[in-house]
Amino acid sequence: MNQAPVAPAATLVIFGAMGDLAKRLLMPAIANLVRWNLLDPKTEILGVSYHDGDDETLRATLDDFIEGDEVWEKLRAHIHYFKGDFTQDETFQRLAGAIKGNAIFYLATAASFFGPVTQKLGAAGLLKEEDGFRRLVIEKPFGSDLASAQALNKTLLEQASEAQIYRIDHFLGKETVQNILVARFGNSIFEAVWNNRYVDHVEITAAEQVTVGTRGKFYDATGALRDMVPNHLLQLLALTAMEPPTSFEAEPIRSEKAKLIAAVHPADPADAVRGQYKGGKIGADKVAAYRETPDVSADSRTETYVALKLTVDTWRWSGVPFYLRTGKALSARDTEIVVHFKSAPTSLFKGTEVTKLPCNRFVLQIQPDEAISLDLAAKIPGPLVDVAPVSMTFAYADRFEMGHRTGYETLLYDVLTGDQILFQRADQIEGGWRAIQPLLDAWAKRGKPEPYKPGTAGPSGADALLARDGRQWHTLG
């Protein structure tokens, strides 16, 4: 396996350094980059927060989240604390005096700070690239609807160029997600049948067993549709359905993804289902109803589950439905893409036990276990001609040393090296919101989510959505 080059040295400024994202995901990922000899020894981490503290305060808060070995001890000395209020110009003026050369500004903050912090970075001259690169990283949510996404993009692009902006989606840091492109375009046997002549339909699932938990305030204002569909699920759809790029470089790939998302026909409310989990059990664990979650309204209409049918208006995918679903408190944690191919005709098997042939399925398992499998039809041993589905599976952990990863390692390395392949462009963001805006509008005006039992696959309406097309969901887990 080829060793990636060491990333150039830079100052990584993390706004919200005392928050959960920085402690639980970002810093362990940075430690892994050090462990893999991918981080320049001169790289410095500057954590910005309004809390009282010093360098040792920040380092101590991270000790419980990172494996205490010589790698962590080496990195620990390069972590520094910068006390400052994100809303005050004085904070950014002091930052401008403290940072020279390459710098990355990571906004691990509430979304309400994305625009204001970017404006203050620009006003302080911190995004000028006169003595090194300056890059801006923001997490989702990228707006809450089409209008707010357009407004955020306008603010960002007034202060920085698109080449400086890294809109991060941690789903795209998963090895299997990145392997979608390799599987499709590196294996001619798949690309030849990756079209409406052979594909019957495609499923994209992001299911979680966990409930909303302590995130009631955020979730009740957001819901499953906003939280997952315009970013995570549509990015997976884009990678699955995009046309071949001219090269494996950032702009050709991002342009093809943007064109695919622009071709997604806006969702029809008649082809969508929303659900909300009731009280019950997941396994042996008792689960309170969503409306009983702290900071959630007792009459909340916020959905914790979404299923929808989308179509893509291109020659390749004309007539092929894409079924998307995501939800909380379900029977299994399962993120996957399932490509269902059309069944072969059974005329050859007249006079045998075969009445229906199982369709071939190509399954990309993204989490919890990263794997790829292909379902085929095989003859059952015995004197009769009968068939059953069999699966050929490749699991990443069986072939490669995976180690403990947070999913952010590749993304952070790409920010440092300036590779934007896995990051969303403004037109992709706005295209995603445009595709689901009809649902946001319709659900804001009428109706309530369908209740469903926790520990199941979701509301019955989701099954009915596929059943009316003569199809059914791939089993979770």
C-alpha positions in Angstrom: 0.0 0.0 0.0 1.3 3.4 -1.0 2.1 5.8 1.9 0.4 9.2 1.6 2.7 12.2 1.8 2.9 14.2 5.0 0.4 17.1 5.0 1.9 20.6 5.0 2.4 22.4 8.4 -0.4 24.7 9.4 -2.2 26.2 12.4 -5.5 24.4 13.0 -7.8 26.9 14.7 -10.8 25.1 16.3 -13.7 27.4 17.3 -15.7 25.6 20.0 -12.6 23.6 21.2 -14.4 22.7 24.5 -17.4 21.2 22.7 -18.3 17.6 22.1 -17.4 17.5 18.4 -13.8 18.7 19.1 -13.2 16.4 22.0 -14.9 13.3 20.8 -14.1 13.3 17.1 -11.7 16.0 15.9 -8.8 15.6 18.3 -8.8 11.8 18.3 -8.7 12.0 14.4 -5.7 14.4 14.6 -4.0 12.0 17.0 -4.5 9.3 14.4 -2.9 11.4 11.7 0.1 11.8 13.9 0.1 8.0 14.6 0.1 7.4 10.8 2.9 9.9 10.2 0.7 12.1 8.1 0.8 15.3 10.2 3.8 17.6 10.0 5.5 17.9 13.4 5.3 21.7 13.1 1.5 21.7 13.0 -0.1 23.6 15.9 -3.6 23.2 17.3 -5.2 26.4 18.6 -8.5 25.8 20.5 -10.8 28.9 20.8 -13.5 29.0 23.4 -15.1 31.6 25.8 -14.4 29.5 28.9 -11.8 30.4 31.4 -8.7 28.3 31.0 -5.2 27.9 29.6 -3.2 25.4 27.6 -3.3 22.8 30.3 -7.0 23.2 30.8 -7.7 22.3 27.2 -5.2 19.4 27.2 -6.7 18.0 30.3 -10.2 18.0 28.9 -8.9 15.9 25.9 -7.1 13.3 28.0 -10.2 11.2 28.5 -11.0 11.1 24.8 -7.6 10.1 23.4 -5.5 7.0 24.0 -2.7 8.0 26.4 0.5 6.9 24.6 3.6 8.5 23.3 1.8 9.8 20.2 -0.7 11.7 22.4 2.1 13.0 24.6 3.9 14.3 21.5 0.7 16.0 20.1 -0.3 17.3 23.5 2.6 19.8 23.5 1.3 21.3 20.3 -2.2 22.1 21.7 -2.8 25.6 22.9 -5.8 27.5 24.3 -7.1 30.8 23.1 -9.8 32.4 25.2 -12.2 34.5 23.2 -15.8 35.5 22.5 -16.9 34.6 19.0 -19.1 37.7 18.9 -16.4 40.2 19.6 -14.2 41.9 17.0 -11.4 42.0 19.6 -11.1 38.2 19.6 -10.3 38.1 15.9 -7.9 41.0 16.0 -5.9 39.1 18.6 -6.1 36.0 16.5 -4.7 37.9 13.5 -1.7 38.9 15.6 -1.2 35.3 16.7 -1.4 33.4 13.4 1.2 33.5 10.6 1.5 31.3 7.5 -0.9 28.4 6.7 -4.1 28.3 8.8 -7.3 26.4 8.9 -10.3 27.7 10.7 -12.7 24.9 11.8 -16.1 26.1 13.0 -17.0 23.3 15.4 -19.8 25.6 16.7 -23.6 26.0 16.6 -24.7 26.8 13.0 -25.8 30.2 14.1 -22.1 31.2 14.3 -21.2 30.1 10.8 -22.0 33.4 9.1 -21.0 35.8 11.9 -17.6 34.1 12.5 -16.8 34.0 8.8 -17.6 37.7 8.5 -15.3 38.5 11.4 -12.5 36.3 10.1 -12.8 38.2 6.8 -12.9 41.7 8.5 -9.8 40.8 10.5 -7.9 39.8 7.3 -7.6 36.2 8.5 -8.8 34.8 5.2 -6.3 36.6 3.0 -3.7 34.2 1.5 -0.8 36.5 1.3 1.7 34.4 3.4 0.1 30.9 3.2 -3.2 29.2 2.5 -6.3 30.0 4.6 -9.1 27.5 4.7 -12.6 27.5 6.3 -14.3 24.3 7.5 -17.9 24.3 8.5 -20.1 21.4 9.7 -23.7 20.8 8.7 -26.4 22.0 9.0 -25.8 24.2 5.9 -29.0 26.2 6.4 -32.5 25.0 7.3 -34.2 25.4 4.0 -33.3 26.6 0.5 -33.5 30.3 1.3 -31.3 30.1 4.4 -28.8 27.9 2.6 -28.6 30.4 -0.2 -28.1 33.2 2.4 -25.3 31.3 4.2 -23.5 30.6 0.9 -23.7 34.2 0.0 -22.2 35.2 3.3 -19.4 32.7 3.0 -18.6 33.6 -0.6 -18.4 37.3 0.3 -15.5 36.5 2.6 -13.7 33.6 1.0 -13.5 31.9 -2.4 -15.1 28.5 -3.1 -11.6 27.0 -3.2 -11.1 28.0 0.5 -14.4 26.6 1.8 -14.7 23.0 3.0 -18.3 22.1 3.9 -17.7 18.9 5.8 -20.0 15.9 5.8 -18.6 13.2 8.1 -20.5 10.4 6.2 -18.1 11.0 3.3 -15.1 10.1 5.4 -16.2 6.5 5.6 -14.0 4.2 3.5 -17.0 2.4 1.9 -18.5 5.8 0.8 -15.2 6.7 -0.9 -15.1 3.2 -2.4 -18.4 3.9 -4.3 -16.4 5.7 -7.0 -13.7 3.0 -7.2 -16.3 0.2 -7.3 -18.3 1.9 -10.0 -15.6 3.3 -12.2 -12.7 0.9 -11.5 -14.7 -2.2 -12.3 -16.1 -2.4 -15.8 -18.5 -5.2 -14.9 -20.5 -2.8 -12.7 -20.4 0.3 -14.9 -21.7 -1.6 -17.8 -25.0 -2.4 -16.0 -25.2 0.8 -13.9 -28.2 2.2 -15.7 -32.0 1.9 -16.2 -31.7 -1.0 -18.6 -30.5 -3.3 -15.8 -31.3 -1.5 -12.5 -34.8 -1.9 -11.1 -34.5 0.5 -8.1 -32.0 1.8 -5.5 -32.4 2.0 -1.7 -30.4 4.4 0.5 -30.8 3.9 4.2 -29.4 5.6 7.3 -31.0 3.9 10.3 -30.1 4.4 13.9 -31.1 2.4 17.0 -30.4 5.4 19.3 -33.2 7.8 20.3 -32.9 11.6 20.2 -31.4 11.3 23.8 -30.3 14.7 25.2 -30.5 16.5 21.8 -34.2 17.3 22.2 -33.9 21.1 21.7 -31.8 20.8 18.5 -33.8 17.9 17.1 -37.3 19.4 17.7 -36.2 22.4 15.7 -34.7 20.3 12.9 -36.2 16.8 12.4 -35.1 13.8 10.4 -35.7 15.4 7.0 -33.5 18.5 7.5 -30.9 16.6 9.6 -30.2 13.8 7.1 -31.7 14.0 3.7 -30.4 17.2 1.9 -26.8 16.4 2.9 -26.0 12.8 3.9 -28.5 10.9 1.9 -28.4 13.0 -1.3 -24.6 13.0 -1.2 -24.8 9.2 -1.2 -27.3 9.3 -4.0 -25.0 11.6 -6.0 -22.0 9.3 -5.6 -24.2 6.3 -6.6 -25.8 7.9 -9.7 -23.4 10.5 -11.0 -21.8 10.3 -14.5 -18.2 9.3 -14.8 -15.9 12.3 -14.2 -13.1 13.2 -16.5 -10.5 12.5 -13.8 -10.3 11.5 -10.1 -9.7 15.1 -9.1 -11.9 17.4 -7.0 -13.6 19.7 -9.5 -14.6 17.1 -12.1 -16.1 14.9 -9.4 -17.8 17.8 -7.6 -19.2 19.0 -10.9 -20.7 15.6 -11.8 -22.2 15.4 -8.3 -23.7 18.8 -8.6 -25.2 18.0 -12.0 -26.7 14.8 -10.6 -28.3 16.6 -7.6 -29.6 19.3 -9.9 -31.3 16.5 -11.9 -33.2 15.1 -8.8 -36.8 15.8 -9.4 -38.3 17.8 -6.4 -39.9 15.4 -3.9 -43.6 14.9 -4.2 -45.4 14.9 -0.7 -47.5 12.0 -2.0 -44.3 10.0 -2.3 -43.0 10.7 1.2 -43.8 9.3 4.7 -42.9 10.9 8.1 -43.0 9.1 11.4 -42.4 9.7 15.1 -41.5 7.0 17.6 -43.8 6.1 20.5 -42.8 4.7 23.8 -41.8 1.1 24.0 -38.7 -1.0 24.0 -35.6 -1.5 21.9 -34.5 -5.0 22.8 -34.7 -5.1 26.6 -34.3 -1.4 27.0 -37.3 0.8 27.7 -37.7 3.8 25.5 -39.7 6.9 26.2 -41.8 8.4 23.5 -40.2 11.2 21.5 -42.6 13.7 22.9 -41.5 12.8 26.4 -37.9 13.7 25.6 -36.6 16.8 27.5 -36.9 20.0 25.6 -39.4 18.5 23.1 -42.9 19.9 22.8 -45.6 17.7 24.2 -47.6 18.1 20.9 -44.5 18.1 18.6 -45.1 17.4 14.9 -41.4 16.9 14.3 -40.5 13.7 12.5 -38.0 11.2 13.7 -38.3 9.1 10.6 -38.5 9.9 6.9 -39.0 7.7 3.8 -39.3 9.1 0.3 -39.2 8.2 -3.3 -37.1 10.3 -5.7 -36.5 10.2 -9.4 -33.6 11.5 -11.4 -34.3 13.2 -14.6 -31.4 11.9 -16.7 -31.1 9.4 -19.6 -29.2 6.9 -17.4 -31.8 6.8 -14.6 -35.1 7.6 -16.3 -37.8 5.4 -14.8 -35.6 4.1 -11.9 -36.9 5.1 -8.4 -34.6 5.9 -5.6 -36.0 5.1 -2.2 -34.4 7.0 0.8 -35.1 6.4 4.5 -33.7 7.5 7.8 -34.8 7.4 11.4 -34.2 7.1 15.1 -35.1 4.3 17.5 -35.2 1.7 14.8 -34.4 -2.1 15.0 -30.7 -1.7 14.0 -28.0 0.7 13.2 -27.6 0.4 9.5 -26.3 2.7 6.8 -26.3 1.1 3.3 -26.8 1.5 -0.4 -28.7 -1.3 -2.1 -28.8 -1.5 -5.9 -31.5 -3.9 -7.0 -31.1 -5.2 -10.5 -33.9 -6.4 -12.7 -34.8 -10.1 -12.3 -33.8 -12.4 -15.1 -36.7 -14.0 -17.1 -37.9 -17.4 -15.9 -38.9 -18.8 -19.3 -35.8 -21.0 -19.3 -37.0 -22.8 -16.1 -40.4 -23.9 -17.3 -41.3 -27.3 -15.9 -39.0 -26.9 -12.9 -39.5 -25.8 -9.3 -38.4 -22.3 -10.2 -41.3 -19.8 -10.2 -39.3 -16.7 -9.5 -35.7 -15.8 -9.7 -34.2 -13.7 -6.9 -32.8 -10.4 -8.3 -29.1 -9.6 -8.1 -28.3 -7.0 -5.5 -25.2 -4.9 -5.0 -25.0 -3.8 -1.3 -22.6 -1.2 0.0 -22.6 -1.4 3.8 -21.3 1.9 5.2 -21.9 1.3 9.0 -21.6 -0.2 11.4 -19.4 -2.7 9.5 -17.9 -1.5 6.3 -18.4 -4.1 3.5 -19.5 -4.8 0.0 -21.6 -7.7 -1.1 -23.2 -9.1 -4.3 -26.2 -11.3 -4.2 -26.5 -14.0 -6.9 -28.9 -16.8 -7.7 -27.5 -20.3 -7.2 -28.9 -23.8 -7.6 -29.9 -25.6 -4.4 -28.1 -29.0 -4.3 -30.3 -31.9 -5.1 -32.1 -33.6 -8.0 -34.6 -30.8 -8.5 -33.8 -27.5 -10.3 -34.5 -24.9 -7.7 -32.6 -21.7 -6.8 -31.8 -19.6 -3.8 -30.0 -16.3 -3.3 -26.4 -16.5 -2.2 -24.1 -13.6 -1.2 -20.4 -12.9 -2.0 -19.2 -10.5 0.7 -16.0 -8.4 1.1 -15.5 -6.9 4.6 -12.9 -4.2 5.0 -11.9 -5.5 8.4 -11.1 -8.9 7.0 -8.7 -7.6 4.4 -7.2 -4.4 5.8 -6.0 -3.1 9.1 -8.7 -0.6 10.0 -7.8 0.4 13.5 -9.9 2.8 15.6 -11.1 5.7 13.4 -13.5 8.5 14.0 -14.4 9.0 10.3 -12.7 12.5 10.3 -9.1 11.4 9.6 -9.4 11.5 5.8 -11.5 14.7 5.8 -9.0 16.5 8.0 -6.0 15.3 6.0 -7.8 16.4 2.8 -8.4 19.9 4.3 -4.6 20.1 5.1 -3.6 19.0 1.6 -6.2 21.0 -0.2 -8.2 18.2 -1.7 -11.9 19.1 -2.0 -13.2 15.8 -3.5 -15.2 14.9 -0.4 -16.5 18.3 0.4 -19.7 20.0 -0.8 -19.9 22.9 -3.2 -22.4 25.7 -2.9 -24.5 24.4 -5.8 -24.7 20.9 -4.3 -25.9 22.3 -1.0 -28.6 24.4 -2.7 -29.6 21.6 -5.1 -30.2 19.3 -2.1 -32.5 21.8 -0.3 -34.3 22.4 -3.6 -35.1 18.7 -3.9 -36.8 18.5 -0.5 -38.3 22.0 -0.3 -41.8 20.8 -1.3 -41.8 18.4 1.7 -40.8 21.2 4.1 -43.5 23.4 2.7 -46.2 20.7 2.8 -45.4 19.4 6.3 -45.2 22.8 7.8 -48.8 23.4 6.8 -50.6 20.2 7.6 -50.6 16.7 9.0 -48.8 14.9 11.8 -46.1 12.2 11.6 -47.3 8.6 11.8 -46.4 7.0 15.1 -44.2 3.9 15.1 -43.0 1.5 17.7 -39.3 1.8 18.7 -37.2 -1.2 17.8 -39.0 -1.8 14.5 -38.2 -0.8 10.9 -40.4 2.3 11.1 -44.0 3.3 10.4 -46.2 1.0 8.3 -46.6 3.9 5.8 -43.0 3.4 4.7 -43.7 -0.2 3.8 -46.8 0.9 1.9 -44.8 3.4 -0.1 -42.8 0.6 -1.7 -45.6 -2.0 -1.7 -47.7 0.1 -4.1 -44.8 -0.2 -6.5 -44.6 -3.9 -5.9 -41.4 -3.7 -3.9 -40.2 -4.0 -0.3 -37.4 -2.6 1.8 -34.1 -4.5 2.3 -34.1 -5.8 5.9 -32.3 -3.6 8.4 -29.2 -5.0 10.0 
